Amino acid sequence: MLYGWQCKFEDAGKLYMQALEAPKKMFGGAHTSTVCLMHFLAVTYYDLGRYAHARPLHAEALGRLRITYGDDHPIAMENMDYLSTCHMYLEDFEAAELLQKQAVEIKARVHGDEHPITLLGMEKLVSIYLVRDRVQDAASLELLTLEGRRRTLGPDHPETLTSMRELAALYLHQDRMKAPGDS
């Protein structure tokens, strides 16, 4: 992980590839060590912008984590976020939306509806709605995110202010989309 912190992602990726082989041979693909290394390799590819390489690794790690630990495991939830974002970058918006909705539901169940982790997941879903040109859905969810952040983080927290700015931009966008004479 040190190479990743030093932004030596190429070196980190090579080392993770090498490190992944030993636990695979010794313990099999479902062992915790193997799945964690798979996750770290996928994150490295993600950080390099190699989403097509990251996506299958995240999908495999997520599948194995779900079987072994369930959806509530922290690394499983993290993999869902990464995998959803990989789908988005690779323009598979339907898969991105489906997975991010699942992630938000799980985070809400595990952490609560207004926990910062849940609210961040909602913010990611807003982004997916926008890419899919679903401005009304995005605005409705951004409003819920803003209200949750106001209550949880306070009105002056940077994330609350970001939600305010994003919601204002969505409202302006909706006004521009209205035809003359609409109200």
C-alpha positions as CSV (number, residue, x, y, z in Angstrom):
1,M,0.0,0.0,0.0
2,L,3.0,2.3,0.5
3,Y,3.6,2.4,-3.3
4,G,0.0,3.6,-3.7
5,W,0.4,6.4,-1.2
6,Q,3.6,7.4,-3.0
7,C,1.6,7.4,-6.3
8,K,3.8,4.5,-7.7
9,F,0.7,2.7,-8.9
10,E,2.5,0.9,-11.8
11,D,5.0,-0.6,-9.2
12,A,2.2,-1.4,-6.8
13,G,0.2,-3.2,-9.5
14,K,3.1,-5.4,-10.4
15,L,3.8,-6.3,-6.8
16,Y,0.1,-7.1,-6.1
17,M,0.0,-9.3,-9.2
18,Q,3.0,-11.2,-7.9
19,A,1.6,-11.3,-4.3
20,L,-1.8,-12.6,-5.5
21,E,-0.4,-15.8,-7.0
22,A,1.0,-17.3,-3.7
23,P,-2.3,-17.2,-1.7
24,K,-4.2,-18.4,-4.7
25,K,-2.0,-21.4,-5.0
26,M,-1.8,-22.1,-1.2
27,F,-5.4,-21.3,-0.1
28,G,-7.5,-20.9,-3.2
29,G,-9.4,-18.0,-4.6
30,A,-11.9,-17.6,-1.8
31,H,-9.4,-17.2,1.0
32,T,-9.4,-13.8,2.8
33,S,-5.8,-13.1,1.8
34,T,-6.5,-13.7,-1.8
35,V,-9.7,-11.6,-1.9
36,C,-8.0,-8.7,-0.1
37,L,-5.0,-8.7,-2.5
38,M,-7.5,-9.0,-5.4
39,H,-9.3,-5.9,-4.0
40,F,-6.0,-4.0,-3.7
41,L,-4.9,-4.9,-7.2
42,A,-8.4,-3.7,-8.5
43,V,-8.0,-0.4,-6.6
44,T,-4.6,0.0,-8.1
45,Y,-5.9,-0.5,-11.6
46,Y,-8.8,1.9,-10.7
47,D,-6.3,4.6,-9.6
48,L,-4.4,4.1,-12.8
49,G,-7.6,4.7,-14.8
50,R,-7.6,1.2,-16.1
51,Y,-11.3,0.6,-15.4
52,A,-11.6,-2.3,-17.8
53,H,-8.9,-4.2,-15.8
54,A,-10.3,-3.1,-12.4
55,R,-13.9,-4.1,-13.1
56,P,-13.6,-7.9,-13.3
57,L,-11.3,-7.9,-10.3
58,H,-13.8,-5.9,-8.3
59,A,-16.6,-8.1,-9.5
60,E,-14.8,-11.3,-8.5
61,A,-13.7,-9.9,-5.1
62,L,-17.3,-8.7,-4.4
63,G,-18.8,-12.0,-5.3
64,R,-16.4,-13.9,-3.0
65,L,-16.9,-11.4,-0.2
66,R,-20.6,-11.7,-0.5
67,I,-20.5,-15.4,-0.2
68,T,-18.0,-15.5,2.7
69,Y,-19.0,-12.4,4.7
70,G,-22.2,-11.0,3.2
71,D,-23.0,-7.6,1.8
72,D,-22.5,-5.9,5.2
73,H,-18.7,-6.4,5.2
74,P,-16.8,-3.1,4.9
75,I,-14.6,-4.3,2.0
76,A,-17.7,-5.7,0.2
77,M,-19.4,-2.2,0.5
78,E,-16.2,-0.5,-0.8
79,N,-16.0,-3.0,-3.7
80,M,-19.6,-2.1,-4.6
81,D,-18.6,1.6,-4.8
82,Y,-15.6,0.9,-6.9
83,L,-17.4,-1.5,-9.2
84,S,-20.3,0.9,-9.7
85,T,-17.8,3.7,-10.6
86,C,-16.0,1.4,-13.0
87,H,-19.3,0.6,-14.7
88,M,-20.0,4.3,-15.0
89,Y,-16.6,5.1,-16.5
90,L,-17.0,2.3,-18.9
91,E,-20.5,3.7,-19.8
92,D,-22.5,0.8,-18.5
93,F,-24.8,3.2,-16.7
94,E,-27.6,0.7,-16.1
95,A,-25.2,-1.6,-14.2
96,A,-23.7,1.4,-12.3
97,E,-27.2,2.5,-11.2
98,L,-28.3,-0.9,-10.1
99,L,-25.2,-1.6,-8.0
100,Q,-25.1,1.9,-6.5
101,K,-28.8,1.6,-5.5
102,Q,-27.9,-1.7,-3.8
103,A,-24.9,-0.1,-2.1
104,V,-27.1,2.8,-0.7
105,E,-29.7,0.3,0.6
106,I,-27.0,-1.7,2.4
107,K,-25.3,1.3,3.8
108,A,-28.6,2.7,5.1
109,R,-29.4,-0.6,6.7
110,V,-25.9,-1.0,8.3
111,H,-25.1,2.6,9.2
112,G,-28.4,4.5,9.1
113,D,-30.1,6.7,6.5
114,E,-28.2,9.8,7.4
115,H,-24.8,8.4,8.1
116,P,-22.1,10.2,6.1
117,I,-21.2,6.9,4.3
118,T,-24.8,6.5,3.2
119,L,-25.1,10.1,2.1
120,L,-21.9,9.8,0.0
121,G,-23.4,6.7,-1.7
122,M,-26.5,8.8,-2.4
123,E,-24.3,11.5,-3.9
124,K,-22.8,8.9,-6.2
125,L,-26.2,7.8,-7.3
126,V,-27.1,11.5,-8.1
127,S,-24.1,11.5,-10.4
128,I,-25.3,8.4,-12.2
129,Y,-28.8,9.9,-12.6
130,L,-27.2,13.0,-14.1
131,V,-25.2,11.0,-16.6
132,R,-28.4,9.2,-17.6
133,D,-30.1,12.6,-18.0
134,R,-32.6,12.0,-15.2
135,V,-32.4,15.5,-13.7
136,Q,-35.6,15.3,-11.7
137,D,-34.5,12.0,-10.0
138,A,-31.1,13.6,-9.3
139,A,-32.6,16.8,-7.8
140,S,-35.0,14.8,-5.6
141,L,-32.1,12.6,-4.3
142,E,-29.8,15.6,-3.9
143,L,-32.4,17.3,-1.8
144,L,-32.6,14.2,0.5
145,T,-28.8,14.2,0.7
146,L,-28.7,17.9,1.6
147,E,-31.3,17.5,4.3
148,G,-29.4,14.6,5.7
149,R,-26.1,16.4,5.7
150,R,-27.6,19.5,7.4
151,R,-28.9,17.3,10.2
152,T,-25.9,15.1,10.5
153,L,-22.9,17.3,9.6
154,G,-24.4,20.8,10.2
155,P,-25.3,23.6,7.9
156,D,-21.8,24.9,7.5
157,H,-19.9,21.6,6.8
158,P,-18.1,21.5,3.5
159,E,-20.1,18.5,2.3
160,T,-23.4,20.2,3.2
161,L,-22.3,23.3,1.3
162,T,-21.4,21.1,-1.7
163,S,-24.8,19.5,-1.7
164,M,-26.4,23.0,-1.6
165,R,-24.3,24.1,-4.5
166,E,-25.1,20.9,-6.5
167,L,-28.9,21.2,-5.8
168,A,-28.8,24.9,-6.8
169,A,-27.1,23.9,-10.1
170,L,-29.8,21.2,-10.7
171,Y,-32.6,23.6,-10.1
172,L,-31.0,26.1,-12.6
173,H,-30.7,23.2,-15.1
174,Q,-34.3,22.3,-14.6
175,D,-35.4,25.9,-15.2
176,R,-33.4,26.0,-18.4
177,M,-35.0,22.8,-19.6
178,K,-38.5,24.2,-19.3
179,A,-40.1,25.4,-22.5
180,P,-41.3,29.0,-22.7
181,G,-44.8,29.2,-21.1
182,D,-44.2,26.2,-18.8
183,S,-44.6,26.8,-15.1
